Amino acid sequence: MNTVESSGDRASLVVQDLRSFIREKRNSKEGLVNLHENIKTVLNIFNHNIKNNIDLNFEVDKSLTILGYDVRLFQLWSNLIKNSIESIQDKKINNVNLIGKIDISINENEEIINFIIIDNGLGFGIFENNIKDILNPYFTTKKTGTGLGLSIVNKIINDHNGKINFVSLASGARIEIVFIK
């Protein structure tokens, strides 16, 4: 009974977040966006994927804001978090599911806001020869991907006066976005 109630509560949160996203999409205006709440909404939508096989570390100040477009930033986090989840999902060694890890943090000072997402990708990072093309439209390494996700991410970052950097790690990837205030 507790499992059913808990699942119902989670489903309700996902529906609320999706409805909020759709409603906000129609009325998107530039304004102060609470980064903790904006990213938390995305995490709630992906909660089922995260809960089952990912250890999530989410460290974002609850009062941190940025001048921008909340729906566009929602898209940004959605694409990046989805890519991290997909790099982890369905990874097994000797028929044993492995626990993935995603760390999300934001640091700021007077000049910049620095967003960092690191995933363990369970054994591989971004191939070095792909990093130079990764933001190009239609470039994909996925069998079913369109190659539009990271090009959209790049456009959103540019629209918010930022820069993105990808670092391939031995066991995953580190993506850093720097927004200039």
C-alpha positions as CSV (number, residue, x, y, z in Angstrom):
1,M,0.0,0.0,0.0
2,N,2.9,2.4,0.8
3,T,4.4,1.7,-2.6
4,V,1.2,2.5,-4.4
5,E,0.8,5.7,-2.4
6,S,4.4,6.8,-3.0
7,S,4.1,6.0,-6.7
8,G,0.9,8.0,-6.9
9,D,2.6,11.0,-5.2
10,R,5.5,10.8,-7.6
11,A,3.2,10.6,-10.6
12,S,1.3,13.6,-9.3
13,L,4.5,15.6,-9.1
14,V,5.5,14.7,-12.6
15,V,2.1,15.7,-14.0
16,Q,2.2,19.0,-12.1
17,D,5.7,19.7,-13.4
18,L,4.7,18.9,-17.0
19,R,1.6,21.0,-16.7
20,S,3.7,23.9,-15.3
21,F,6.2,23.5,-18.2
22,I,3.4,23.6,-20.8
23,R,1.7,26.6,-19.2
24,E,5.0,28.5,-18.9
25,K,5.9,27.7,-22.5
26,R,3.1,29.8,-23.7
27,N,3.9,32.7,-21.4
28,S,7.7,32.6,-21.4
29,K,9.2,36.0,-20.6
30,E,12.7,36.9,-19.5
31,G,13.0,37.3,-15.7
32,L,14.7,36.0,-12.7
33,V,14.8,32.2,-12.7
34,N,15.4,30.2,-9.5
35,L,18.0,27.7,-10.7
36,H,17.3,25.2,-7.8
37,E,13.6,25.1,-8.6
38,N,14.1,25.0,-12.3
39,I,16.5,22.0,-12.2
40,K,14.5,20.3,-9.4
41,T,11.5,20.3,-11.7
42,V,13.5,18.4,-14.3
43,L,14.8,16.0,-11.7
44,N,11.2,15.3,-10.6
45,I,10.3,14.4,-14.2
46,F,13.2,12.0,-14.5
47,N,12.7,10.7,-10.9
48,H,11.7,7.2,-11.9
49,N,14.9,6.7,-14.0
50,I,17.1,8.2,-11.3
51,K,15.5,6.4,-8.4
52,N,16.0,2.9,-9.9
53,N,19.7,2.9,-10.7
54,I,21.4,6.3,-10.1
55,D,22.9,7.9,-7.1
56,L,22.1,11.6,-7.4
57,N,24.0,14.4,-5.7
58,F,22.2,17.7,-6.2
59,E,23.9,20.7,-4.6
60,V,22.4,24.0,-5.8
61,D,21.7,26.9,-3.5
62,K,17.9,27.3,-3.1
63,S,18.2,31.1,-3.5
64,L,20.4,31.2,-6.6
65,T,18.8,33.0,-9.5
66,I,19.8,34.0,-13.1
67,L,18.2,36.4,-15.5
68,G,16.8,34.3,-18.3
69,Y,14.0,32.3,-19.8
70,D,12.7,29.6,-17.4
71,V,11.3,27.4,-20.1
72,R,14.5,27.5,-22.2
73,L,16.6,26.8,-19.1
74,F,14.3,23.9,-18.3
75,Q,15.0,22.6,-21.8
76,L,18.8,23.0,-21.2
77,W,18.7,20.9,-17.9
78,S,16.4,18.4,-19.5
79,N,18.7,17.6,-22.4
80,L,21.8,17.4,-20.2
81,I,20.3,15.3,-17.5
82,K,18.6,13.0,-20.0
83,N,22.0,12.5,-21.7
84,S,23.6,11.7,-18.4
85,I,20.8,9.2,-17.5
86,E,21.1,7.5,-20.9
87,S,24.8,7.2,-20.6
88,I,24.3,5.2,-17.4
89,Q,21.2,3.2,-18.1
90,D,21.3,-0.4,-19.0
91,K,25.0,-0.8,-18.2
92,K,25.9,-4.2,-16.8
93,I,29.0,-6.2,-16.0
94,N,28.6,-9.9,-15.7
95,N,24.8,-9.5,-15.7
96,V,24.9,-7.3,-12.7
97,N,23.2,-3.8,-12.9
98,L,25.6,-1.1,-11.9
99,I,24.7,2.0,-9.9
100,G,25.3,5.1,-11.8
101,K,26.2,8.4,-10.3
102,I,25.3,12.0,-11.3
103,D,26.6,15.0,-9.5
104,I,24.9,18.4,-10.2
105,S,26.3,21.6,-8.6
106,I,26.4,25.3,-9.2
107,N,29.0,27.7,-7.9
108,E,28.9,31.5,-8.3
109,N,30.9,34.6,-7.6
110,E,30.4,38.2,-8.6
111,E,31.1,37.6,-12.2
112,I,29.9,34.1,-13.1
113,I,27.5,31.3,-12.4
114,N,29.2,27.9,-12.9
115,F,27.0,24.9,-13.5
116,I,28.7,21.4,-13.4
117,I,27.2,18.0,-14.2
118,I,29.3,14.9,-13.9
119,D,28.2,11.4,-14.6
120,N,30.1,8.2,-14.3
121,G,28.8,6.8,-17.6
122,L,29.8,3.4,-16.1
123,G,33.0,2.9,-18.0
124,F,33.3,5.4,-20.8
125,G,33.3,9.1,-21.3
126,I,32.8,11.1,-24.5
127,F,35.2,10.0,-27.2
128,E,37.7,12.7,-27.8
129,N,37.1,12.7,-31.5
130,N,33.4,13.5,-30.9
131,I,33.9,16.5,-28.6
132,K,34.7,18.9,-31.5
133,D,31.4,17.9,-33.3
134,I,29.2,17.3,-30.3
135,L,27.3,20.7,-30.5
136,N,26.7,20.5,-34.3
137,P,23.1,20.0,-35.4
138,Y,22.3,16.4,-36.4
139,F,25.6,15.0,-34.9
140,T,24.7,12.0,-32.8
141,T,26.4,8.9,-31.4
142,K,23.1,7.3,-30.4
143,K,21.4,4.7,-32.5
144,T,18.0,6.5,-32.2
145,G,19.2,10.0,-31.6
146,T,18.4,13.0,-33.7
147,G,21.5,15.0,-32.9
148,L,19.5,18.1,-31.9
149,G,19.7,17.9,-28.1
150,L,23.1,19.4,-27.6
151,S,22.8,21.9,-30.5
152,I,19.7,23.2,-28.7
153,V,21.6,23.2,-25.4
154,N,24.3,25.3,-27.1
155,K,21.7,27.8,-28.5
156,I,20.1,28.2,-25.1
157,I,23.5,28.8,-23.4
158,N,24.4,31.4,-26.1
159,D,21.1,33.1,-25.5
160,H,21.9,33.3,-21.8
161,N,25.4,34.7,-22.3
162,G,27.2,31.5,-21.5
163,K,29.8,29.0,-22.6
164,I,29.9,25.2,-22.4
165,N,32.8,22.8,-22.0
166,F,32.9,19.0,-22.3
167,V,35.5,16.9,-20.5
168,S,35.8,13.2,-21.1
169,L,36.6,11.3,-17.9
170,A,37.9,7.8,-17.6
171,S,34.5,6.7,-16.3
172,G,32.1,9.3,-17.6
173,A,31.8,12.9,-18.5
174,R,32.0,16.4,-17.0
175,I,30.0,19.2,-18.5
176,E,30.6,22.7,-17.3
177,I,28.5,25.7,-18.3
178,V,29.7,29.2,-17.3
179,F,27.1,32.0,-17.4
180,I,28.5,35.5,-17.3
181,K,26.5,37.9,-15.1
